[in-house]
């Protein structure tokens, strides 16, 4: 990773933490989750897989430290879902040409992130821990919605970033 991408990764992590802290008082998963997914998608589409992977992995640990994530032992599973999301965004946005690449990558990425979180957290971890139903709901269909919102916003923001940075 070069200095430029390392700097961008650090800025995106700082932005991620700031957005998590700023939206936490609202107590709305759709706002916080969409902001997190926006940062993840910008990292993937603007910086590439290495930066996006780092941001994806650290995100749930900061969410836990800020009191957003319900349990620390769920953080690795959330990181896995985030990692799947950003890697699919990176891969598909490059392999499908034009605007369709971004749209396809966001939709497929959102569906895959949901599938990973649903299987790992809702079907495996929560039944073993007997956490309450509202926790399970957090990791079901709202994940698709927040990943789609964040990804679509990134599709608007990233071209402007690329133009501003002449990339």
NUGUVO-806116 format. One line per field, with one value per residue: residue number from 1; residue in one letter; chain; z, x, y of N, C-alpha, C in turn. Coordinates in steps of 0.02 Angstrom, whole numbers, plus 32768, in hexadecimal, padded with zeros to 4 digits. Layout:
% NUGUVO-806116
num <- NUM;...
residuo <- a;...
cadena <- A;...
n.up <- Z;...
n.east <- X;...
n.north <- Y;...
ca.up <- Z;...
ca.east <- X;...
ca.north <- Y;...
c.up <- Z;...
c.east <- X;...
c.north <- Y;...
//
This chain:
% NUGUVO-806116
num <- 1;2;3;4;5;6;7;8;9;10;11;12;13;14;15;16;17;18;19;20;21;22;23;24;25;26;27;28;29;30;31;32;33;34;35;36;37;38;39;40;41;42;43;44;45;46;47;48;49;50;51;52;53;54;55;56;57;58;59;60;61;62;63;64;65;66;67;68;69;70;71;72;73;74;75;76;77;78;79;80;81;82;83;84;85;86;87;88;89;90;91;92;93;94;95;96;97;98;99;100;101;102;103;104;105;106;107;108;109;110;111;112;113;114;115;116;117;118;119;120;121;122;123;124;125;126;127;128;129;130;131;132;133;134;135;136;137;138;139;140;141;142;143;144;145;146;147;148;149;150;151;152;153;154;155;156;157;158;159;160;161;162;163;164;165;166;167
residuo <- x;x;x;x;x;x;x;x;x;x;x;x;x;x;x;x;x;x;x;x;x;x;x;x;x;x;x;x;x;x;x;x;x;x;x;x;x;x;x;x;x;x;x;x;x;x;x;x;x;x;x;x;x;x;x;x;x;x;x;x;x;x;x;x;x;x;x;x;x;x;x;x;x;x;x;x;x;x;x;x;x;x;x;x;x;x;x;x;x;x;x;x;x;x;x;x;x;x;x;x;x;x;x;x;x;x;x;x;x;x;x;x;x;x;x;x;x;x;x;x;x;x;x;x;x;x;x;x;x;x;x;x;x;x;x;x;x;x;x;x;x;x;x;x;x;x;x;x;x;x;x;x;x;x;x;x;x;x;x;x;x;x;x;x;x;x;x
cadena <- A;A;A;A;A;A;A;A;A;A;A;A;A;A;A;A;A;A;A;A;A;A;A;A;A;A;A;A;A;A;A;A;A;A;A;A;A;A;A;A;A;A;A;A;A;A;A;A;A;A;A;A;A;A;A;A;A;A;A;A;A;A;A;A;A;A;A;A;A;A;A;A;A;A;A;A;A;A;A;A;A;A;A;A;A;A;A;A;A;A;A;A;A;A;A;A;A;A;A;A;A;A;A;A;A;A;A;A;A;A;A;A;A;A;A;A;A;A;A;A;A;A;A;A;A;A;A;A;A;A;A;A;A;A;A;A;A;A;A;A;A;A;A;A;A;A;A;A;A;A;A;A;A;A;A;A;A;A;A;A;A;A;A;A;A;A;A
n.up <- 8000;7FD3;8006;7FEA;7FE5;8066;80B2;8086;80B4;813F;814D;8125;8189;81F8;81D0;81CF;8259;828D;824F;8284;830C;8306;82D4;832E;83A0;8364;835E;82F5;828D;8202;81DA;8216;81E8;815D;814B;8175;8114;80A5;80B7;80B2;802E;7FE5;8007;7FC8;7F3F;7F20;7F5B;7F55;7F6D;7FDA;8034;8049;8086;8101;813C;8140;8199;8214;8234;827E;82FB;8329;832D;8395;83FF;8405;8433;83DE;8398;83CE;8417;843C;840B;8397;833C;82E7;828C;8252;8218;81B8;8164;8137;80F4;808C;8046;801C;7FCE;7F68;7F2E;7EFF;7EA3;7E47;7E18;7DC9;7D6A;7D22;7CA6;7C9A;7CDC;7D06;7D45;7DC4;7DFB;7DF4;7E46;7EC3;7EDF;7EDC;7F3B;7FAF;7FBF;7FD5;8049;80A3;80A0;80D8;815A;8189;8188;81D8;824F;8273;825E;8293;8302;8359;8381;83CF;8436;846C;845F;845F;83F0;83AB;8391;8334;82CC;82A5;8258;81E7;8162;8168;814D;80C4;8095;80CF;8098;8010;800C;803B;7FDB;7F63;7F7B;7F7D;7EF8;7EC1;7EFF;7EED;7E61;7E61;7EBD;7E79;7E0C;7E4B;7E80;7E0F;7DD5
n.east <- 802B;801F;8056;7FF2;7F7A;7F7D;7F6E;7EEF;7EA5;7EB2;7E6F;7DEF;7DCF;7DCE;7D63;7CFE;7CF5;7CD2;7C55;7C0E;7C0E;7BCB;7B4D;7B1D;7AD0;7A55;7A1F;79F8;79FC;79F8;7A29;7AAC;7AE2;7AD9;7B31;7BAA;7BB5;7BC0;7C40;7C8B;7C71;7CA4;7D2A;7D45;7D27;7D72;7DF1;7E1C;7E37;7E90;7E93;7E08;7DED;7E2F;7DE8;7D69;7D7E;7DA4;7D37;7CC2;7CFB;7D19;7C94;7C64;7CB3;7C7D;7C02;7B9F;7B9A;7B53;7B95;7C3D;7C6E;7C29;7C66;7CD1;7C83;7C33;7C98;7CC0;7C4E;7C52;7CCD;7CB4;7C56;7CA3;7D08;7CC1;7C89;7D00;7D2F;7CC2;7CA1;7D0B;7D0C;7C94;7C68;7C50;7BC5;7B73;7BC5;7BE1;7B60;7B37;7B9B;7B7E;7AFD;7B0F;7B75;7B32;7ACE;7B1E;7B64;7AF9;7AD2;7B42;7B48;7AC9;7ACA;7B3D;7B2F;7AA2;7A6F;7AD2;7B27;7AD2;7A67;7AB4;7ADC;7A6B;7A3D;79CC;793C;7935;79BC;79DD;798D;79CE;7A35;79FE;798F;799F;7A25;7A36;79F4;7A3D;7ABB;7AA0;7A76;7AEA;7B47;7B0E;7B13;7B9D;7BB9;7B97;7BEC;7C72;7C99;7CA5;7D0C;7D74;7D80;7DA3;7E1F;7E60;7E60
n.north <- 7FC5;806B;8112;8170;8124;80EF;8162;818B;811E;812E;81A8;8183;8127;817D;81CF;816F;814B;81C9;81DC;816F;8192;820D;81E9;818D;81C0;81D0;8155;8101;807F;807F;80FB;8104;8089;809A;8105;80CA;8063;80B5;80EE;8079;8050;80BE;80B0;8036;8050;80C0;80B7;8032;7F7D;7F5E;7FCE;7FD9;7F5F;7F6A;7FD5;7F99;7F2F;7F6D;7FBA;7F7D;7F6B;7FEA;8014;7FC6;7FFA;8078;805D;8032;7FB6;7F1B;7EB1;7E83;7E0A;7DF8;7E49;7E14;7DC7;7E29;7E74;7E18;7E15;7E9B;7E97;7E3D;7E8B;7EFE;7EC2;7E85;7EF8;7F34;7ED2;7EBA;7F39;7F59;7EF3;7EF7;7F62;8016;8079;8013;7FB8;7FEE;7FF2;7F6A;7F32;7F6D;7F3C;7EAF;7EA5;7ED7;7E74;7E02;7E28;7E31;7DA8;7D66;7DA1;7D7E;7CF0;7CD1;7D1F;7D29;7CA7;7C50;7C87;7CD6;7C7B;7C23;7C75;7CAA;7D2E;7DBC;7DCC;7E4D;7E68;7E08;7E34;7EA9;7E78;7E45;7E62;7EF4;7F06;7EF7;7F67;7FD4;7FBE;7FCC;8054;8098;806D;809E;8129;8136;811D;8194;81EE;81C1;81D2;825F;8270;822F;8284;82FB;82D8;82BC;823A
ca.up <- 8000;7FCF;8037;7FD8;7FFB;80AF;80CB;8078;80E2;8181;814A;8123;81CC;8221;81BB;81E7;82A1;8297;823C;82B5;8349;82F9;82C8;8366;83C8;8340;836C;82BA;8268;81BB;81D0;8226;81BA;811A;814E;8177;80D2;8077;80BF;8098;7FE4;7FCC;800E;7F94;7EFB;7F17;7F72;7F43;7F9D;8018;8060;8059;80B5;8143;8156;814D;81D4;8252;8240;82B5;833B;833E;833E;83D9;842F;8409;8450;83A8;838E;840C;843C;841C;83E8;8355;8311;82AF;825A;822F;81EE;817F;8137;8118;80C7;8050;8023;7FF9;7F9B;7F2E;7F0D;7EDA;7E6C;7E13;7DFA;7D96;7D36;7CFA;7C8F;7C9B;7D19;7D1A;7D73;7E07;7E13;7DFF;7E80;7F00;7EEB;7EEE;7F7B;7FE4;7FC9;7FF3;808E;80C8;80A6;8108;819D;819C;8198;820F;828E;8284;8260;82BA;8341;8386;83A3;8402;846E;8484;8460;844F;83AA;838A;8379;82F6;8298;828E;8228;81B0;8128;8168;8131;807C;808B;80DE;8067;7FD1;8013;803E;7F9A;7F31;7F89;7F68;7EAF;7EB0;7F1C;7ED4;7E24;7E73;7EDC;7E44;7DE4;7E75;7E88;7DCB;7DCE
ca.east <- 8000;8047;8046;7FB2;7F43;7F80;7F50;7EA7;7E88;7EAD;7E3A;7DAE;7DC2;7DBA;7D1F;7CD2;7CEC;7CAD;7C0E;7BF0;7C03;7B99;7B0A;7B08;7A99;7A16;7A05;79D6;7A28;79F8;7A55;7AF1;7AF7;7AE3;7B6F;7BE1;7BBA;7BD9;7C88;7CA6;7C6C;7CD5;7D6C;7D4B;7D24;7DA2;7E35;7E2E;7E29;7EB9;7E77;7DC3;7DEE;7E42;7DAE;7D34;7D8D;7DA6;7CF6;7C98;7D1D;7D0A;7C4D;7C5E;7CD0;7C4F;7BC2;7B6E;7B95;7B38;7BC3;7C7F;7C7A;7C0A;7C8E;7CF1;7C51;7C21;7CD2;7CBD;7C1B;7C6D;7D02;7C93;7C38;7CD5;7D2D;7C94;7C88;7D3F;7D34;7C8F;7CA2;7D40;7D01;7C5B;7C79;7C1F;7B9C;7B56;7BF4;7BD5;7B1D;7B3A;7BC6;7B5B;7AC5;7B2B;7B98;7B00;7AAF;7B4F;7B70;7ABF;7AD4;7B77;7B33;7A8E;7ADE;7B6E;7B17;7A5C;7A63;7B04;7B3E;7A9C;7A47;7AE1;7AE3;7A28;7A31;7986;7927;7948;7A01;79DA;796F;7A02;7A62;79D7;7980;79B9;7A69;7A30;79DF;7A73;7AF2;7A8A;7A77;7B30;7B66;7AF3;7B30;7BE3;7BBB;7B91;7C24;7CB3;7CAE;7CBA;7D4E;7DA4;7D89;7DC7;7E64;7E79;7E6E
ca.north <- 8000;80A8;8146;818F;80F8;80EA;81A1;8187;80ED;814E;81DB;8160;810C;81B6;81E1;813A;8153;8207;81D0;8142;81B8;8241;81CE;8162;81DC;81CB;8112;80E8;8052;8090;8134;80F0;8053;80B6;812C;809A;8044;80E8;80F2;8039;8051;80EF;8090;8003;806B;80F6;80A6;7FEE;7F48;7F5E;8002;7FC8;7F26;7F84;7FFB;7F69;7F06;7F93;7FDB;7F64;7F72;802F;8016;7FAB;802A;80B1;8046;8026;7F6D;7F00;7E86;7E82;7DCB;7DFC;7E74;7DF0;7DB4;7E67;7E84;7DEA;7E2F;7ED8;7E83;7E22;7EC4;7F27;7E9B;7E7E;7F39;7F3C;7EA2;7EC2;7F7C;7F58;7EC1;7F0B;7FA5;804C;8083;7FD4;7F97;8007;7FDD;7F22;7F24;7F81;7F0D;7E6C;7EAE;7EDC;7E33;7DD5;7E3D;7E19;7D5F;7D54;7DB5;7D57;7CAB;7CCC;7D3C;7D18;7C5E;7C2B;7CA4;7CEB;7C42;7C07;7CA4;7CBC;7D76;7DCB;7DD1;7E8B;7E64;7DE1;7E5E;7ED7;7E57;7E26;7E8C;7F38;7F06;7F02;7FAD;8003;7FB4;7FEB;809C;80AE;8060;80CE;816A;8134;8121;81DB;8212;81AB;81F6;82A3;8269;821F;82C1;832B;82C1;82B0;81F2
c.up <- 8000;8001;802A;7FF2;8047;80CF;80C0;80A6;8128;8183;814A;8166;81FB;8210;81D4;8231;82B0;8286;826D;82F5;833F;82F2;8301;838F;83A6;834B;8331;8290;821E;81AC;81DB;81F5;8174;8117;814E;8133;809D;807A;80A4;804C;7FC6;7FD0;7FD6;7F4E;7EEC;7F28;7F5F;7F7C;7FDD;804A;8078;808C;80FB;8162;8169;818D;8215;8265;827A;82F9;8356;8351;8384;840C;8438;8426;841C;839D;83D0;8436;8417;83F5;83A5;8323;82DA;8279;8231;8200;81AF;814C;8112;80E4;8086;8026;7FFB;7FC3;7F5E;7F09;7EE3;7E9C;7E34;7DF3;7DC4;7D5C;7D09;7CE6;7C94;7CDD;7D32;7D4C;7DBB;7E24;7E22;7E3E;7EC1;7F10;7F01;7F31;7FB6;7FF3;7FEA;803B;80BA;80D4;80DA;814F;81B5;81B1;81D6;8251;82A1;828B;828B;82FF;8371;83A6;83D9;8440;848E;848D;844B;8404;8389;8370;8338;82BD;827B;8256;81F3;8179;812C;814B;80E5;806F;8097;80AE;8023;7FD4;8012;7FFB;7F65;7F3C;7F73;7F1C;7E97;7EC6;7EFC;7E91;7E31;7E94;7EA7;7E19;7E0B;7E7C;7E45;7DC1;7D9F
c.east <- 802D;802F;8002;7F78;7F43;7F60;7F04;7E84;7E7F;7E76;7DF5;7D9D;7DAC;7D73;7CEC;7CC2;7CC3;7C63;7BEB;7BE0;7BCC;7B53;7AF1;7ACE;7A55;79F6;79E2;7A08;7A2E;7A26;7A9E;7B0A;7B03;7B23;7BAC;7BEB;7BD1;7C25;7CA9;7CA8;7C9C;7D1B;7D77;7D52;7D58;7DEA;7E4B;7E28;7E52;7E9D;7E31;7DC0;7DFF;7E07;7D76;7D40;7D8B;7D62;7CCE;7CB9;7D15;7CC0;7C42;7C78;7CA3;7C0B;7B8C;7B63;7B80;7B68;7C06;7C8A;7C56;7C35;7CB2;7CC0;7C3B;7C5A;7CD3;7C89;7C32;7CA2;7CE6;7C77;7C6D;7CFA;7D01;7C8E;7CC6;7D40;7D02;7C8F;7CD7;7D2F;7CC5;7C65;7C3F;7BFB;7B7F;7B83;7BEA;7B93;7B1D;7B62;7BA3;7B23;7ADF;7B4F;7B68;7AE0;7ADF;7B5F;7B37;7AC3;7B07;7B60;7AF8;7AA2;7B09;7B50;7AD2;7A53;7A95;7B11;7B06;7A78;7A73;7AE4;7AA1;7A20;79E9;797A;793A;7990;7A03;79BF;79A2;7A2D;7A3C;79CC;799A;7A00;7A68;7A22;7A19;7AAE;7AE0;7A8D;7ABF;7B53;7B4F;7B0E;7B79;7BE9;7BB4;7BD1;7C67;7CC7;7CC5;7CFF;7D84;7DB3;7DB3;7E11;7E84;7E8E;7E3D
c.north <- 803E;80DD;8166;8164;80EF;8128;81A0;8156;810B;8182;81B9;8141;8144;81CD;81AE;8142;8192;81FE;81A2;8169;81EC;8225;81A1;817F;81D6;8186;80F2;80C0;8066;80CB;8121;80BC;806D;80DF;80FE;807A;8076;80EC;80B2;803A;8084;80D1;805E;8021;80A1;80E1;805F;7FBC;7F49;7F91;7FEF;7F8E;7F3D;7FA9;7FCB;7F42;7F2F;7FB1;7FBE;7F6A;7FB9;8036;7FFB;7FDD;8067;809D;803B;7FDC;7F4D;7ED7;7E84;7E42;7DC8;7E23;7E4E;7DDB;7DF1;7E7B;7E57;7E02;7E6E;7EC7;7E67;7E5B;7EEA;7F01;7E8F;7EC0;7F43;7F11;7EB1;7F06;7F81;7F29;7ED1;7F54;7FD6;8052;8043;7FB0;7FAD;7FEF;7F92;7F12;7F36;7F50;7EC9;7E70;7EB1;7E99;7E01;7DE7;7E26;7DCE;7D48;7D64;7D8C;7D10;7CA8;7CE6;7D23;7CCD;7C37;7C48;7CB6;7CB0;7C23;7C34;7CB7;7D08;7D84;7DD5;7E13;7E8C;7E3E;7E0B;7E8F;7EB9;7E30;7E5A;7ED4;7F3D;7F12;7F4C;7FDD;7FFC;7FD2;8037;80B6;80A5;8090;8114;816D;8139;816A;8200;8200;81CC;823E;82A2;825C;825D;82F4;8319;82AE;8267;81D2
//
